[in-house]
């Protein structure tokens, strides 16, 4: 599987997990914040890869 496809799948997994947590925990919950930060990191990675592809 291509790296970009793996990143997209990971984004979807983290997005679903974040939504699940947001429905049952406070937004200040450490677990929810952790998943949000993981999602931010993966989204940044995705953005960098897309930028590289468009500049090549």
C-alpha positions as CSV (number, residue, x, y, z in Angstrom):
1,X,0.0,0.0,0.0
2,X,1.2,3.5,-0.8
3,X,2.3,5.7,2.1
4,X,-0.2,8.3,1.2
5,X,-3.0,5.8,1.4
6,X,-1.8,4.6,4.8
7,X,-1.8,8.2,6.1
8,X,-5.3,8.7,4.8
9,X,-6.5,5.5,6.6
10,X,-4.8,6.6,9.8
11,X,-6.5,10.0,9.5
12,X,-9.9,8.4,9.2
13,X,-9.2,6.0,12.2
14,X,-8.1,8.9,14.4
15,X,-11.0,11.1,13.3
16,X,-13.5,8.3,14.2
17,X,-11.7,7.8,17.6
18,X,-11.8,11.5,18.3
19,X,-15.5,11.7,17.5
20,X,-16.2,8.7,19.7
21,X,-14.2,10.2,22.6
22,X,-15.8,13.6,22.2
23,X,-19.3,12.0,22.6
24,X,-18.4,10.5,26.0
25,X,-15.7,12.6,27.6
26,X,-15.0,16.2,28.4
27,X,-13.1,18.1,25.7
28,X,-10.4,18.7,28.3
29,X,-9.9,14.9,28.9
30,X,-6.2,13.9,28.5
31,X,-7.1,10.9,26.3
32,X,-9.1,13.1,24.0
33,X,-6.4,15.7,23.8
34,X,-3.8,13.0,23.0
35,X,-5.9,11.6,20.1
36,X,-6.4,15.2,18.9
37,X,-2.7,15.8,18.9
38,X,-2.0,12.5,17.1
39,X,-4.5,13.5,14.4
40,X,-2.9,16.9,14.1
41,X,0.5,15.3,13.6
42,X,-0.8,12.9,10.9
43,X,-2.7,15.7,9.1
44,X,0.5,17.8,9.1
45,X,2.4,14.8,7.6
46,X,-0.3,14.4,5.0
47,X,-0.1,18.1,4.1
48,X,3.7,18.0,3.8
49,X,3.4,15.0,1.5
50,X,0.8,16.7,-0.7
51,X,3.0,19.8,-0.9
52,X,6.0,17.8,-2.0
53,X,4.0,16.0,-4.7
54,X,2.8,19.3,-6.1
55,X,6.3,20.9,-6.2
56,X,8.0,18.0,-7.9
